[in-house]
Amino acid sequence: MRATPVSPVLATALAVVGALALSACGSDSGGSATIDKGGPATTAPVSASPTAAPTGPPPTVDALLALPAGLRVVFDFGTPADHAPAAALTGAADYIQAITHAVVEQNPHDASLSAYAAGGALSYAQNYVRQNVQRRLTLTGTDRYYRPKVAVSKSGEAVEITLCNDQGKLYSKEIPTGKVHITPADDASYSLFDIVMAKLPTGKELWQANSITVKGKALECEQ
């Protein structure tokens, strides 16, 4: 699909609303790190959290985001034992699937997008869907996400999630003709997603994607 008019992932980083300094939590490194995503440089104090690495069941995606036969978004990982990081990771999965759902619906203003995203994350999703709509493209195949890393802000109100993405078996499909653009997997099949989830000020454990950056040709995600 890298050779088609629109890639299923726009491998460009959008400006992040309020870049956060977060401490690694449940990551491979096990230490702390400061993340600089560009854009306005605002930081917050950080503290380590004893969140466990994802070991539980995989996240349960909202049933309203069901996709047609022949198209799957696979989240090949479990969820952390700690409730807040687990909820944020599930919210990130919902956000990712909402983007695919909106492409299938050919609607950049699909209600699912605003339900699971705001700020830069919403703009990213709408721009991606809009370009597919303009070219009358949808998706088919399998979009796979794996190797999650979770980092929690000191306040507990923000969670940063990084995910590897393999699109080697995800393809663009022309809506008018049904033609599928099948291309061989290569370095461009791999991307690294960095999503900052914000907790909504409600009585429920609801999380919304606030910002996103995507690194293309992420060879560190090769398997």
KEKE-3310 file (N, C-alpha, C; in steps of 0.2 Angstrom, whole numbers, plus 5000, padded with zeros to 4 digits):
npx = (5004:5011:5013:5002:4990:4986:4993:4989:4993:4997:5013:5018:5023:5011:5008:5010:4999:5003:5016:5022:5032:5036:5037:5045:5035:5031:5038:5051:5063:5063:5067:5067:5062:5063:5051:5051:5041:5041:5034:5025:5034:5031:5032:5029:5031:5038:5035:5040:5030:5022:5017:5013:5020:5011:5001:4988:4972:4969:4965:4948:4939:4927:4911:4904:4912:4914:4921:4920:4919:4935:4943:4954:4958:4971:4976:4989:4993:4993:4984:4989:4990:4987:4973:4971:4981:4978:4965:4968:4976:4966:4958:4966:4967:4954:4953:4962:4955:4944:4948:4950:4937:4930:4936:4931:4918:4918:4919:4924:4920:4914:4906:4912:4926:4927:4922:4933:4944:4953:4959:4975:4976:4963:4963:4973:4967:4955:4960:4967:4957:4949:4958:4957:4944:4943:4950:4943:4945:4946:4950:4958:4962:4974:4978:4991:4995:5007:5019:5017:5021:5020:5018:5016:5010:5015:5003:4994:4984:4987:4993:5005:5007:5016:5016:5021:5018:5013:5010:5011:5002:4991:4980:4976:4960:4951:4936:4926:4929:4933:4946:4960:4975:4989:5004:5021:5028:5039:5052:5044:5033:5032:5028:5030:5019:5015:5005:4997:4986:4972:4964:4947:4937:4927:4915:4918:4930:4937:4946:4954:4961:4974:4985:4996:5010:5018:5030:5038:5044:5049:5061:5065:5054:5053:5051)
npy = (4994:5006:5011:5016:5030:5036:5033:5021:5025:5041:5046:5057:5069:5077:5093:5093:5095:5103:5096:5083:5079:5063:5049:5033:5019:5002:5000:4994:4999:5002:5012:5030:5043:5058:5065:5073:5080:5090:5106:5117:5119:5113:5107:5094:5089:5073:5057:5040:5026:5011:5003:4988:4978:4976:4962:4956:4952:4956:4973:4977:4982:4995:4990:4996:5001:4991:4983:4980:4963:4956:4966:4970:4976:4973:4971:4966:4962:4962:4970:4982:4978:4988:4999:5013:5015:5004:5007:5018:5013:5005:5015:5021:5011:5010:5023:5022:5012:5019:5028:5020:5015:5027:5029:5018:5022:5033:5046:5060:5067:5058:5052:5044:5048:5061:5056:5049:5056:5072:5089:5089:5075:5073:5081:5075:5063:5066:5073:5062:5054:5062:5063:5050:5050:5059:5053:5042:5030:5015:5003:4987:4971:4967:4977:4979:4981:4982:4978:4988:5002:5010:5026:5036:5052:5062:5068:5059:5061:5060:5049:5042:5033:5022:5013:4999:4997:4987:4987:4978:4969:4977:4985:4998:5001:5003:5012:5014:5004:4992:4988:4981:4988:4979:4978:4973:4969:4980:4991:5002:4997:4998:5007:5019:5023:5037:5041:5053:5051:5058:5060:5061:5074:5066:5056:5043:5031:5037:5040:5050:5052:5065:5070:5065:5057:5051:5040:5036:5021:5014:5005:4999:4992:4981:4963)
npz = (5000:5001:4989:4984:4981:4994:5009:5022:5034:5039:5038:5046:5058:5068:5075:5093:5106:5120:5125:5134:5149:5153:5164:5161:5161:5164:5153:5140:5144:5157:5165:5168:5157:5147:5136:5121:5110:5101:5095:5106:5120:5134:5150:5163:5180:5184:5189:5194:5191:5198:5187:5179:5166:5151:5153:5154:5147:5130:5124:5124:5111:5107:5102:5093:5084:5074:5060:5042:5034:5030:5034:5047:5063:5073:5089:5096:5110:5128:5142:5155:5173:5182:5184:5178:5168:5160:5156:5148:5138:5132:5128:5118:5109:5105:5099:5088:5080:5078:5068:5057:5056:5052:5040:5033:5033:5026:5031:5037:5048:5057:5071:5080:5080:5086:5098:5103:5102:5103:5100:5093:5090:5085:5074:5066:5064:5057:5045:5039:5036:5028:5016:5011:5008:4998:4988:4986:4993:5002:5015:5016:5023:5035:5050:5061:5078:5091:5104:5116:5125:5140:5149:5163:5168:5182:5189:5185:5176:5163:5150:5141:5127:5117:5102:5091:5074:5061:5044:5034:5028:5026:5015:5002:4995:4980:4980:4970:4960:4967:4966:4973:4980:4981:4988:4991:5007:5016:5022:5024:5029:5043:5057:5070:5083:5094:5106:5116:5129:5137:5153:5155:5163:5171:5180:5177:5171:5158:5144:5132:5116:5114:5108:5094:5087:5073:5067:5053:5043:5054:5059:5071:5074:5067:5066)
capx = (5000:5015:5014:4995:4990:4986:4995:4985:4996:5001:5019:5021:5021:5007:5010:5007:4996:5006:5021:5023:5038:5033:5042:5043:5031:5030:5042:5056:5069:5062:5069:5063:5064:5059:5049:5051:5038:5041:5029:5026:5038:5028:5033:5026:5035:5036:5037:5039:5024:5024:5013:5016:5020:5004:5001:4982:4968:4970:4960:4941:4937:4920:4908:4901:4917:4915:4923:4918:4923:4941:4947:4955:4964:4973:4980:4993:4996:4988:4983:4992:4986:4984:4967:4971:4985:4974:4959:4971:4978:4960:4956:4970:4965:4947:4955:4965:4950:4939:4950:4949:4930:4928:4938:4926:4911:4920:4916:4929:4916:4911:4905:4917:4932:4926:4921:4939:4950:4952:4965:4979:4974:4957:4965:4976:4962:4951:4964:4969:4950:4947:4962:4955:4937:4944:4952:4938:4949:4945:4955:4956:4968:4976:4983:4993:4998:5011:5025:5016:5025:5015:5021:5011:5012:5014:4997:4990:4979:4989:4996:5008:5007:5019:5014:5023:5013:5015:5005:5013:4996:4985:4980:4971:4955:4947:4928:4921:4930:4934:4952:4965:4982:4993:5011:5025:5030:5046:5054:5039:5027:5033:5028:5029:5014:5016:4999:4996:4979:4971:4958:4941:4935:4920:4916:4920:4937:4936:4952:4953:4968:4975:4990:4999:5015:5019:5037:5038:5050:5052:5065:5065:5048:5054:5051)
capy = (5000:5012:5014:5019:5037:5038:5027:5020:5029:5047:5046:5064:5071:5083:5097:5091:5100:5102:5091:5081:5075:5057:5044:5027:5014:4996:5000:4989:5001:5001:5018:5036:5047:5064:5064:5080:5079:5096:5111:5121:5116:5113:5101:5093:5085:5066:5052:5033:5022:5004:4999:4982:4978:4973:4955:4954:4951:4961:4978:4976:4988:4997:4986:5001:5002:4985:4984:4975:4957:4957:4971:4969:4980:4968:4974:4960:4963:4962:4977:4982:4976:4994:5001:5019:5013:4999:5011:5023:5009:5003:5021:5022:5006:5013:5029:5019:5008:5024:5031:5015:5015:5033:5028:5014:5026:5039:5052:5063:5069:5052:5054:5040:5052:5066:5053:5046:5061:5079:5092:5087:5069:5073:5084:5070:5058:5069:5074:5056:5051:5066:5062:5044:5051:5063:5049:5037:5024:5012:4999:4980:4967:4967:4982:4976:4985:4978:4981:4994:5005:5015:5031:5040:5058:5063:5069:5053:5063:5059:5043:5042:5026:5021:5006:4998:4996:4983:4987:4974:4966:4981:4988:5002:4998:5008:5011:5013:4998:4987:4986:4982:4989:4975:4979:4969:4972:4983:4995:5007:4994:4998:5014:5019:5028:5040:5044:5055:5050:5063:5058:5066:5075:5063:5051:5037:5031:5038:5043:5053:5054:5072:5071:5059:5058:5044:5039:5031:5017:5013:4999:4996:4988:4975:4957)
capz = (5000:5001:4982:4982:4982:5001:5014:5028:5040:5036:5042:5047:5065:5069:5081:5099:5111:5127:5125:5141:5151:5157:5166:5158:5166:5160:5146:5140:5147:5165:5168:5166:5151:5145:5129:5118:5104:5097:5096:5112:5125:5141:5154:5170:5185:5183:5195:5192:5194:5198:5183:5177:5159:5148:5153:5154:5141:5125:5125:5121:5107:5106:5097:5088:5079:5070:5053:5037:5033:5026:5037:5054:5066:5078:5095:5098:5117:5134:5146:5162:5178:5185:5181:5174:5162:5156:5153:5143:5133:5128:5124:5112:5104:5102:5094:5082:5077:5076:5062:5052:5055:5049:5033:5030:5033:5022:5035:5042:5054:5060:5078:5084:5080:5092:5105:5106:5101:5103:5099:5088:5088:5081:5068:5063:5061:5052:5039:5036:5033:5022:5010:5008:5005:4992:4983:4986:4995:5009:5017:5017:5025:5043:5052:5067:5083:5096:5109:5119:5131:5144:5153:5166:5171:5190:5191:5183:5172:5156:5149:5135:5124:5111:5099:5085:5069:5055:5039:5028:5026:5025:5008:5000:4990:4977:4981:4964:4956:4971:4965:4979:4978:4985:4987:4995:5013:5016:5028:5025:5032:5050:5060:5078:5085:5100:5108:5123:5131:5143:5156:5154:5170:5172:5186:5174:5169:5151:5141:5125:5113:5114:5103:5091:5082:5069:5064:5047:5042:5061:5059:5077:5075:5063:5070)
cpx = (5004:5015:5007:4995:4989:4988:4990:4987:4999:5007:5022:5018:5017:5010:5007:5005:4998:5010:5022:5029:5035:5039:5040:5040:5029:5033:5048:5062:5069:5064:5065:5066:5060:5058:5048:5048:5038:5035:5030:5029:5035:5029:5030:5031:5033:5038:5035:5032:5025:5019:5016:5015:5013:5005:4993:4978:4970:4964:4953:4939:4930:4917:4905:4906:4919:4917:4920:4922:4929:4945:4947:4960:4965:4978:4983:4997:4990:4987:4987:4988:4983:4979:4968:4975:4981:4968:4962:4973:4972:4957:4960:4969:4958:4949:4958:4960:4945:4941:4949:4941:4928:4930:4933:4919:4912:4917:4921:4926:4912:4911:4910:4924:4932:4925:4928:4945:4948:4959:4969:4978:4968:4959:4968:4971:4957:4954:4966:4962:4948:4951:4959:4948:4938:4946:4948:4941:4946:4951:4953:4963:4968:4981:4984:4997:5001:5016:5023:5020:5020:5019:5016:5013:5011:5007:4992:4984:4981:4993:4999:5009:5011:5018:5018:5017:5016:5009:5006:5007:4990:4986:4975:4966:4951:4939:4924:4922:4931:4942:4957:4972:4987:5000:5015:5027:5037:5047:5048:5033:5027:5032:5028:5025:5016:5010:4999:4988:4978:4964:4953:4939:4927:4921:4918:4927:4937:4943:4951:4960:4968:4980:4993:5005:5016:5026:5037:5044:5053:5055:5065:5059:5048:5054:5055)
cpy = (5006:5015:5017:5026:5040:5032:5027:5023:5035:5048:5052:5066:5077:5087:5094:5096:5099:5096:5089:5078:5069:5053:5037:5022:5008:4996:4995:4992:5001:5007:5024:5040:5053:5064:5071:5078:5085:5100:5114:5117:5117:5107:5100:5089:5078:5062:5045:5030:5015:5000:4993:4982:4974:4965:4952:4952:4957:4966:4976:4982:4989:4993:4990:5003:4996:4987:4978:4969:4959:4963:4970:4974:4975:4972:4967:4961:4963:4969:4976:4980:4983:4997:5007:5017:5008:5002:5015:5019:5006:5009:5022:5017:5008:5019:5026:5016:5013:5027:5026:5015:5021:5032:5024:5017:5031:5045:5055:5066:5064:5053:5050:5044:5057:5063:5051:5050:5068:5082:5090:5080:5068:5076:5079:5065:5060:5071:5068:5053:5055:5065:5055:5045:5055:5058:5042:5030:5022:5007:4992:4977:4968:4973:4980:4981:4981:4981:4988:4996:5010:5019:5035:5046:5058:5063:5063:5055:5062:5053:5043:5034:5026:5013:5005:4996:4992:4983:4983:4970:4970:4985:4993:4999:5003:5007:5010:5006:4991:4984:4987:4983:4985:4976:4975:4973:4974:4987:5000:5004:4995:5006:5013:5025:5030:5044:5046:5055:5055:5060:5063:5067:5073:5059:5044:5037:5031:5042:5044:5054:5062:5074:5065:5061:5051:5045:5034:5027:5016:5006:4995:4992:4982:4969:4951)
cpz = (5000:4994:4980:4984:4989:5005:5020:5034:5037:5041:5043:5054:5065:5075:5087:5103:5118:5127:5133:5143:5155:5159:5163:5163:5162:5154:5146:5144:5155:5168:5166:5160:5150:5138:5126:5111:5099:5098:5103:5118:5132:5144:5160:5174:5183:5189:5192:5195:5193:5193:5180:5169:5157:5148:5153:5147:5136:5126:5121:5117:5106:5101:5092:5083:5074:5063:5048:5037:5028:5028:5044:5057:5072:5083:5098:5105:5122:5137:5153:5167:5182:5180:5176:5168:5157:5152:5147:5137:5129:5125:5118:5107:5101:5097:5088:5077:5074:5069:5056:5050:5051:5041:5029:5029:5028:5025:5039:5048:5058:5068:5082:5085:5086:5098:5108:5105:5102:5101:5093:5085:5084:5074:5063:5060:5056:5045:5035:5033:5027:5016:5007:5005:4998:4986:4982:4987:5001:5010:5017:5020:5033:5045:5059:5072:5089:5100:5112:5124:5134:5149:5156:5169:5179:5192:5190:5179:5164:5156:5142:5133:5118:5108:5092:5080:5063:5050:5033:5025:5025:5018:5007:4995:4987:4978:4975:4960:4961:4970:4971:4977:4983:4983:4992:5002:5013:5022:5029:5028:5040:5052:5067:5080:5092:5102:5115:5124:5137:5146:5156:5161:5171:5178:5183:5172:5161:5149:5134:5122:5112:5109:5100:5087:5079:5066:5059:5047:5049:5061:5065:5079:5071:5068:5066)
residu = (MET:ARG:ALA:THR:PRO:VAL:SER:PRO:VAL:LEU:ALA:THR:ALA:LEU:ALA:VAL:VAL:GLY:ALA:LEU:ALA:LEU:SER:ALA:CYS:GLY:SER:ASP:SER:GLY:GLY:SER:ALA:THR:ILE:ASP:LYS:GLY:GLY:PRO:ALA:THR:THR:ALA:PRO:VAL:SER:ALA:SER:PRO:THR:ALA:ALA:PRO:THR:GLY:PRO:PRO:PRO:THR:VAL:ASP:ALA:LEU:LEU:ALA:LEU:PRO:ALA:GLY:LEU:ARG:VAL:VAL:PHE:ASP:PHE:GLY:THR:PRO:ALA:ASP:HIS:ALA:PRO:ALA:ALA:ALA:LEU:THR:GLY:ALA:ALA:ASP:TYR:ILE:GLN:ALA:ILE:THR:HIS:ALA:VAL:VAL:GLU:GLN:ASN:PRO:HIS:ASP:ALA:SER:LEU:SER:ALA:TYR:ALA:ALA:GLY:GLY:ALA:LEU:SER:TYR:ALA:GLN:ASN:TYR:VAL:ARG:GLN:ASN:VAL:GLN:ARG:ARG:LEU:THR:LEU:THR:GLY:THR:ASP:ARG:TYR:TYR:ARG:PRO:LYS:VAL:ALA:VAL:SER:LYS:SER:GLY:GLU:ALA:VAL:GLU:ILE:THR:LEU:CYS:ASN:ASP:GLN:GLY:LYS:LEU:TYR:SER:LYS:GLU:ILE:PRO:THR:GLY:LYS:VAL:HIS:ILE:THR:PRO:ALA:ASP:ASP:ALA:SER:TYR:SER:LEU:PHE:ASP:ILE:VAL:MET:ALA:LYS:LEU:PRO:THR:GLY:LYS:GLU:LEU:TRP:GLN:ALA:ASN:SER:ILE:THR:VAL:LYS:GLY:LYS:ALA:LEU:GLU:CYS:GLU:GLN)
# end
